[in-house]
């Protein structure tokens, strides 16, 4: 089994998912996210000109926070991500070859899974963290059930249907890592709008998980 790097220790293990961002918006939107406390940012590959945006994000913020790509579906995508300096590979599915490619390049991986079988394949392929997706249909109890058969040190994240309104439900089953998408950013949002959303999300997380600002 090949292992990707061990998932980082974040003050708040929240991955900002900025799907649909335009290249010219990267600096303003990511500046806000970094200032408000996000330490990992994902630009999905089904965004406009994603590689340009990821390269720009790496150039501007790569020394401060973890920058990567989402909706990574192939080994070729992993190679492109490495070429532009990205350090985080997030996928919606469990593809052992993609996970192993990320591990081989020494970048963090957070593959998507939905079943116990997929979660174990991801773990055995060397995933840094697991992304249960869509978490909204599994719910905290569904993820908690699968969690019982996973290694104790597996980092379990929930993505899809997660917002500041249900952190407490996930906290009850020991889940604290999340990918935050539409509740944080939607295409067309300006920096002020994203800042307001980010502050609400961070504040709610801090209350539920006892994080000191």
Secondary structure by P-SEA (a helix, b strand, c coil): cccccccccccccbbbbbccccccaaaaaaaaaaaacccbbbbbccccaaaaaaaaaaacccccccccccccccaaaaaaaaaacccbbbbccccaaaaaaaaaabbbbbbbbccaaaaaaaaaacccbbbccccccccaaaaaaaacccccccbbbbccccccccaaaaaaacccbbbbccccccccccaaaaaaaaaaaaaaaaaaacccc
